Amino acid sequence: MWERLNNRLPVLPFTLVLFLFVGGCRAEQPAADEPSTQPTVTETVTPTVVTPAKETQRSTKFALENTPQGVRISSHGRGSILRSTTPLVSANQQNAPVVKIPLNTLEVTDNQVAHNATYYYLQVEGDRVLNRQTITTPNPPLPVLQNPSILIDKIHYYLEVREGERAVKRYPVVLGGKPKNRKLHSDNASTPEGFYRIYNLQPNATYHKAFDIDYPTAIDRFRYDFARAHMNIGSPDIGGEIQIHGYGIPYNWTWGCIGLRNEDMDEMFSHPEIRAGTKVEIVGPTLTREDLASIRLQRPPHAIKKIQNKLKQLGFDPGAADGSIGPSTQTALGLYQLQKGLPVTCQLDARTVESLDG
């Protein structure tokens, strides 16, 4: 069932041209007593009132400049910087794809920006808005690719097209209503994190164009089963049918998919190299780039045996110390992570390895 918009989407309190959302993109699997097909829905909207923060404009310098390294921010060094592709009214704006940038010096470079994106920057101190500026980043063409892959960064809100491991172009994205969550089960709000692939292309999708990605994978299913057994989750469904699709980036509006502008989907679809089988990595607060690198690492059997023996010493039975990570070791890792307050990945992510080595 295709992901669809919530029929009570909040409306931003500033002037913004909204899209007309009709119907729904793929939603997650219906409950057993729901019909297998969904009726066409004309969305209604309910205004959300946001009280603007008290604003104190300073005469000191606050300027933005595009550089090859990113957007250079010059300021008087107070507070912090908030950045979004949604115009910001306050420091605590609901549903906006906001990135917080520490402001420790008079000049910082925001090197986690997308191309061809209009960014709205606020300098804030507590609930006070000190300054605001806007900038649009350059728009290089997407070149012909020989070995394309995709990285989606949920923390910084962009999709990065790569040539192998080299970044080529970035597109701004939005997510669902719980953008910081890693998808664990059907919740119509969270985007998965981990290793995936495109398995299907839809040139005429509900939301313009779409790449279907293969969530849930085997490790997603293992985590879901682990959570049902040890974390007391009540959802009877793991969810699925996650897409990269178009229809715009006004704010975090999807039900767990990755939303882009139509023109950005058009550009990627014009490259037949991006096809079924293309690798997609999704990083976020739960699985960082360092975590994915650690999970990807091909550890020798003796290193895995050492980890298994350490888990057993700590009271988490990994089964036979055979140098391979099977279901018993994955369960032991999950129980260890649960006790230590680490993200429950049931894998050898960077934080878990560091904790076991400590």
ABEGO torsion letter per residue (X at the ends): XBBBBBABBBBBABBBBBBBBBEBBBBBBBBAABBABBBBBBBBBBBBBBBBBBBBBBABBBBBBBBAAEBBBBBAGBEBBBBBABBBABABBBGBBBBBBBBABABBBBAABBBGBBBBBBBBBEABBABBBBBBBBBBBBBBBABBBBBBBAAAGBBBBBBEABBABBBBBBBBABAABBBABBAGABBBBEBBBBABBBABBABGBBBBBAOBBAAAAAAAAAAAAAAGBABABAEEGBBBBBGEAABBABAGBBBBBAAAAAAAAABAABBBGBBBBBBBAABBAAAAAAAABBBBAAAAAAAAAAAAAAGBBAEBBAGBBBAAAAAAAAAAAAAAGBBBAGBBBAAAAAAAAX
